[in-house]
Each structure stands twice: as structure tokens, then as C-alpha cells.
């Protein structure tokens, strides 16, 4: 039984153990280490469902991201910047993405009920520090996760698809590292589609083994390619279980992206129709429904957040959380036929090219992910 993956070997666990040791050593010897209380591995490796990919020589290696939380007594821009730079250095050193996110210790007991926090609470491993520190987080059930978490997850996965589309548009040949990265992006998107379906149908759980059974039985009425969604989800789970990348090595990335982007649009609108009880026939009508795309945050906090984000332009719908602007924006940015003027209005970004718009969206997405 592997500590980090579904079917990884003891040698694979030893490899990840070495990676965790290196990450912990560098985090604990960094400039702000006096504030650290725990280093926590989250995501698929944290809950023991990471991918142990087999190479041509049979050697297993991690295929995915290392997502870690640093529980700290203090958070400011310097600490966030230091962890970001450290994550980039570790990414280069380990040859795989490493993300380090700060969580304030005093806020653990009052963390918002979100998909991220639920997965953190019930699917983690403490690598260093107080092993029971996350016991402070509230006990919740998956049925309590708000439906507003669905579009938030989809937005984050849509940003990966947008990055992929922009890179493929350059016509330059992908490096082997980029190809593996884009395979990860698409697999993440396909997993997110299935997770959102389960969330909408009040059937979300952490376990992949349970998910793959539930996804076969769930009501997918209204999704145009329901069978394709289920098959793509099961294929992504199968990769987690078996770690066999050979079948993906010759995949046509352009065609795969087009198929995934179309499914992204289909699932996003399906989810929002049901979550908001509205009839959005297409992306344009969904975008025009802003600002009536749900409710997030308190009005007072949203006003302050809008002013900080958009400045004087925040006079337009100041009571609406900025994140709600990003949902129609990512749909429009991934649609070749969309009017970019609609995106500019949503994001209060009057000038600039498509690339400028994408970069600005990326800044906002990172802030409100």
C-alpha cells in the first residue's frame, strides 16, 4: 500500500519521501521559518491518490503537482513572495511543479466551507511540524460544500486550458516537458468536470474508487456528450491507478484541447443552469446575465475588494464579488467566436490585445482562485 499513490511501489514512496524531505528542509531554513507551524501535503499525493507514472525503463516517477500548505503565524506580501519564489526554485530542482501556499494558523478554526478546505481537512499528510494542527478546522460533510464551488473549480481548470491554447497557437513544437504538462492540464480538467457533476448531484466524495462508481450512475441529463464526459473521467482515474502514459504520448494535442474546451463550455453552462436555475442557452447570454450569477462574500467586503482590485472602475456593481466576473470571462476567452469587448467590459480592461486580456485575467484568477 503506497502512502502517496494508488498503486505506487515502495521505491516510489521512497522517492516522494526524499522530495518531501528536501522541500521541508528548504522551507524550514527559509527567511521566515520562525513563523512556520506545519508543512502539509495536500492534493492527490496528500490523500494517497497521486500518480506513479512508469517510464520507459519501468522506473516510477511522480506525475502531477506537489501542492503544499505552510501553516504560519503571520501572512504578508513578503512571506507570500518568499514562498512563491521558493516554490519556483523547488520546481526547477525537482523537475515537477511545487506550490507552497500560506494558511494563517489563527484562521484554521474559522476557514470558509470550500472544496479546497474540505480536501485539505480530510485529504492531507503533515510533512513537518504539528501533526494535528488541521484538527482545528471545522468538521464538515461533503453535502455541506456550497454549489458555488463548482464554477470556481472550473474557472481554475479553464485557466490551464487557456494557457495551453495560447502556447499551441505559437506553432512552435512542444518540448517533452511542455507536452507532459499539457497532458496534466487536460487530465485535471476532465477530473474537474466529473467532480462538478458529482457536486451538483450531492454525490461528491474524496475517494477516487467511490467516485468512479458514482459517476457511472449519476444523472447527466442536459450534458450533450454525457458518455464522453464519463469516459474521459474514468480514463483520468485509470491513469492515476495505473500510471501508464504510453497511450497519451502520441495524442494530437490540438484535437484533444478542442474536445476538452468544448466539454468545458458544456459542463460550465450545464452546472450554472442548474445551480442558478436559469436558462443560459449559450456563452454570450450567460455573460450578459452578469452581475446576477450568484452571491459570494458579504456586500461590505465585496465593496472593499472591488475598490482594491479595480479602483474607480469598481463603481460598476461594487456589491458583487470580483470572482463572478471571471466565470463568463474564461468562457469567452476560450471561445474563438466571442467578442473580446465583452471580456474588456467584464474585467474593466478597456485596451489591449487578446494576449494582454489573458495576462490580466491570469492575474485576477491567481488572486481569486
C-alpha positions in Angstrom: 0.0 0.0 0.0 1.5 3.3 -1.1 1.5 6.4 1.1 1.2 8.8 -1.8 -0.4 6.9 -4.8 -2.9 4.2 -5.5 -0.5 1.6 -6.9 2.9 3.0 -6.3 5.8 0.7 -5.2 7.9 1.1 -2.0 10.6 2.6 -4.2 8.1 5.2 -5.4 7.3 6.1 -1.8 10.9 6.4 -1.0 11.4 8.8 -3.9 8.5 11.0 -2.8 9.8 10.9 0.8 13.1 12.3 -0.4 11.3 15.1 -2.2 9.2 15.9 0.9 12.4 15.9 3.0 14.1 18.3 0.6 11.0 20.6 0.5 10.7 20.6 4.2 14.4 21.3 4.8 14.3 24.3 2.4 11.0 25.7 3.9 12.3 25.3 7.4 15.6 27.1 6.7 14.0 29.9 4.8 14.0 33.6 6.0 10.6 33.4 7.6 10.7 30.0 9.2 10.2 31.3 12.7 6.5 31.7 11.7 6.0 28.2 10.4 3.9 25.7 12.4 3.4 22.9 9.9 4.1 21.9 6.4 1.1 20.0 4.9 1.0 18.0 1.7 -2.4 18.3 0.1 -4.0 17.3 -3.3 -3.8 13.9 -4.8 -0.5 13.0 -3.2 -1.7 14.2 0.2 -4.7 11.9 0.2 -2.7 8.9 -1.2 -4.1 9.1 -4.8 -1.2 10.7 -6.7 0.0 9.2 -10.0 3.1 7.0 -10.0 4.0 7.1 -13.7 6.1 4.3 -15.2 8.9 5.4 -17.5 10.3 3.5 -20.5 12.7 1.7 -18.2 9.9 0.8 -15.7 11.1 3.3 -13.2 8.2 5.1 -11.5 8.2 8.9 -11.1 5.6 11.4 -9.8 3.3 12.7 -12.5 1.4 15.7 -11.1 1.9 18.6 -8.8 3.1 18.8 -5.2 0.6 21.1 -3.5 1.7 22.1 0.0 0.3 24.4 2.7 2.5 26.2 5.1 0.6 26.9 8.3 2.0 30.1 9.7 1.5 32.6 12.5 1.8 35.6 10.1 1.0 36.4 6.5 2.1 39.4 4.5 3.3 40.2 1.0 6.9 39.4 1.9 6.0 35.9 3.2 3.8 35.2 0.2 6.5 36.3 -2.2 9.2 34.3 -0.4 7.0 31.1 -0.6 6.3 31.8 -4.2 10.0 32.1 -5.1 10.8 29.0 -3.0 8.2 27.0 -4.9 9.7 28.0 -8.2 13.2 27.1 -7.0 11.9 23.7 -5.8 10.0 23.2 -9.1 13.3 23.7 -11.0 15.2 21.5 -8.6 12.8 18.6 -8.5 11.6 18.8 -12.1 7.9 18.9 -11.2 5.6 21.7 -10.1 5.7 22.6 -6.4 3.2 25.1 -4.9 3.6 26.5 -1.4 0.5 28.3 0.0 0.4 30.1 3.3 -2.5 29.4 5.7 -2.8 31.6 8.8 -3.0 29.4 11.9 -5.5 31.6 13.8 -7.9 31.3 10.9 -8.0 27.5 10.7 -10.9 27.2 13.1 -13.0 29.6 11.0 -12.0 28.6 7.5 -14.7 29.1 4.9 -16.5 26.0 3.7 -14.9 25.4 0.3 -13.9 22.5 -1.9 -10.2 23.4 -1.2 -10.7 23.4 2.6 -12.7 20.2 2.6 -10.0 18.4 0.6 -7.3 19.9 2.9 -9.1 18.8 6.1 -9.8 15.2 5.0 -7.0 14.5 2.5 -3.6 15.6 3.7 -0.3 14.5 5.2 1.6 16.7 7.6 5.2 16.6 6.4 6.8 18.6 9.3 5.5 20.4 12.3 2.4 19.9 14.4 0.8 16.7 13.1 -2.6 17.5 14.5 -2.8 21.2 13.5 -5.6 20.7 11.0 -7.8 19.2 13.7 -8.7 22.9 14.4 -10.5 23.1 11.1 -14.3 22.6 11.4 -15.8 19.1 10.8 -18.0 19.2 7.7 -19.6 16.7 5.3 -19.3 16.9 1.5 -23.0 17.6 1.3 -22.3 21.0 3.0 -20.0 22.2 0.3 -21.8 25.0 -1.5 -22.6 24.7 -5.2 -20.8 28.0 -5.8 -17.5 25.9 -5.5 -18.3 24.3 -8.9 -17.7 27.3 -11.2 -14.7 28.3 -9.0 -13.1 24.9 -9.7 -14.0 25.1 -13.4 -12.6 28.6 -13.7 -9.2 27.4 -12.3 -9.1 24.5 -14.8 -10.2 26.7 -17.6 -7.2 28.9 -17.0 -4.9 25.9 -17.6 -6.7 25.2 -20.9 -6.3 28.9 -21.9 -2.5 28.7 -21.2 -2.4 25.6 -23.3 -4.3 27.2 -26.2 -2.1 30.3 -26.2 1.1 28.1 -26.3 -0.2 25.8 -29.1 -1.2 28.9 -31.1 2.6 29.8 -31.5 3.0 26.8 -33.8 6.4 26.0 -32.3 7.0 22.4 -31.4 6.3 21.4 -27.8 9.2 20.3 -25.7 8.7 16.9 -23.9 8.3 18.8 -20.6 5.5 21.0 -22.1 3.8 18.0 -23.5 3.7 16.3 -20.2 2.5 19.5 -18.6 -0.4 19.8 -21.0 -1.4 16.2 -20.5 -1.7 17.1 -16.8 -3.8 20.1 -17.7 -6.3 18.1 -19.7 -6.5 15.3 -17.2 -7.1 17.8 -14.4 -9.9 19.4 -16.4 -11.6 16.1 -17.1 -11.4 15.2 -13.4 -12.9 18.6 -12.5 -15.8 18.0 -14.9 -16.7 14.8 -13.2 -16.2 16.3 -9.7 -18.5 19.2 -10.6 -21.2 16.8 -11.8 -20.9 14.8 -8.5 -21.0 18.1 -6.5 -24.2 19.2 -8.3 -25.9 15.8 -7.7 -24.8 15.9 -4.0 -22.6 12.8 -4.5 -19.1 14.3 -4.1 -16.5 12.3 -2.1 -12.8 12.3 -1.8 -12.1 8.7 -2.8 -11.4 8.0 -6.5 -12.6 4.4 -6.1 -16.1 5.7 -5.0 -16.1 8.5 -7.5 -15.7 6.2 -10.5 -18.6 4.1 -9.4 -20.9 7.1 -8.7 -20.0 8.8 -12.0 -21.4 5.8 -13.9 -24.7 6.1 -12.2 -25.2 9.8 -11.9 -28.0 11.7 -13.8 -26.3 13.6 -16.6 -29.4 14.9 -18.4 -28.7 18.1 -20.2 -25.0 17.4 -21.0 -24.7 16.9 -24.7 -21.8 14.4 -24.6 -22.5 12.7 -21.3 -20.9 9.4 -22.3 -17.8 11.3 -23.4 -17.6 13.1 -20.1 -17.8 9.8 -18.1 -15.3 8.1 -20.3 -12.8 11.0 -20.0 -13.3 11.0 -16.2 -12.7 7.2 -15.9 -9.7 7.4 -18.2 -8.2 10.1 -15.9 -8.8 8.0 -12.8 -7.4 4.9 -14.6 -4.2 6.8 -15.2 -4.0 7.6 -11.5 -4.4 3.9 -10.8 -2.0 2.5 -13.4 0.4 5.4 -14.2 0.6 4.3 -17.9 1.4 7.4 -20.0 2.2 5.5 -23.2 -1.2 5.8 -24.7 -1.0 9.6 -24.4 2.5 10.1 -25.8 1.1 10.3 -29.4 -2.1 12.1 -28.7 -2.9 15.1 -31.0 -2.8 17.9 -28.6 -4.7 20.4 -30.7 -7.7 18.0 -31.2 -7.6 16.9 -27.5 -7.6 20.5 -26.4 -10.5 21.4 -28.7 -12.5 18.5 -27.4 -11.8 19.4 -23.8 -12.5 23.1 -24.3 -15.9 22.2 -25.8 -16.7 19.9 -22.9 -15.6 22.7 -20.5 -18.2 25.1 -22.1 -20.9 22.4 -22.0 -20.3 21.4 -18.3 -19.9 25.0 -17.2 -23.3 26.1 -18.7 -25.0 22.9 -17.5 -23.8 23.5 -14.0 -24.8 27.1 -13.9 -28.2 26.5 -15.4 -28.9 24.1 -12.5 -27.1 26.0 -9.8 -28.8 29.3 -10.6 -32.0 27.9 -12.1 -31.5 30.0 -15.2 -31.8 29.1 -18.9 -28.4 30.1 -20.4 -28.5 28.9 -24.0 -25.0 30.0 -24.8 -21.9 31.7 -23.5 -23.0 35.2 -24.7 -26.3 35.0 -22.8 -24.5 33.7 -19.7 -22.1 36.7 -19.9 -24.9 39.2 -20.3 -26.5 37.8 -17.1 -23.7 39.3 -15.1 -24.0 40.5 -12.3 -26.8 38.0 -11.5 -24.5 35.0 -11.4 -24.8 34.0 -7.8 -23.8 35.5 -4.5 -20.4 35.3 -2.9 -19.0 37.2 0.1 -20.6 40.0 2.1 -21.6 43.2 0.4 -19.3 45.3 2.5 -16.3 43.1 2.0 -17.1 42.9 -1.8 -17.1 46.7 -2.0 -13.6 46.9 -0.4 -12.4 44.0 -2.6 -13.7 45.7 -5.8 -12.1 49.1 -4.9 -8.8 47.4 -4.2 -9.0 45.4 -7.4 -10.4 47.8 -10.0 -10.1 51.2 -8.4 -12.6 53.9 -9.5 -14.0 51.5 -12.1 -15.4 49.5 -9.2 -18.4 51.8 -9.2 -19.9 49.3 -11.6 -21.6 46.6 -9.4 -19.5 47.2 -6.3 -21.5 44.8 -4.2 -20.7 41.8 -6.5 -17.7 39.7 -5.7 -15.0 40.2 -8.4 -14.7 36.4 -8.9 -18.1 36.4 -10.5 -16.7 38.5 -13.4 -14.1 35.8 -14.1 -16.6 33.0 -14.8 -18.1 34.4 -18.0 -14.6 35.9 -18.9 -12.9 32.5 -19.1 -15.8 31.1 -21.2 -15.4 34.0 -23.6 -11.6 33.8 -23.7 -11.8 30.1 -24.7 -14.4 30.7 -27.4 -12.9 31.5 -30.8 -16.1 33.3 -31.8 -16.5 35.5 -28.7 -16.4 39.3 -28.8 -13.4 40.4 -26.8 -15.2 43.7 -26.0 -17.4 41.7 -23.7 -14.4 40.5 -21.8 -13.0 44.0 -21.6 -16.2 45.3 -20.0 -16.4 42.5 -17.5 -12.8 43.0 -16.4 -12.7 46.8 -16.6 -9.8 46.4 -19.1 -10.6 48.8 -22.0 -7.4 48.5 -24.0 -5.0 45.8 -25.1 -4.7 42.7 -27.2 -6.0 39.2 -26.7 -2.8 38.3 -25.0 -3.0 41.4 -22.7 -6.5 40.3 -21.7 -5.4 36.8 -21.0 -2.5 38.0 -18.9 -4.8 40.3 -16.9 -7.3 37.6 -16.4 -4.5 35.4 -15.2 -3.6 37.9 -12.5 -7.2 38.1 -11.3 -7.6 34.3 -11.4 -4.5 33.8 -9.3 -5.8 36.3 -6.8 -9.4 34.8 -6.6 -8.7 31.2 -7.3 
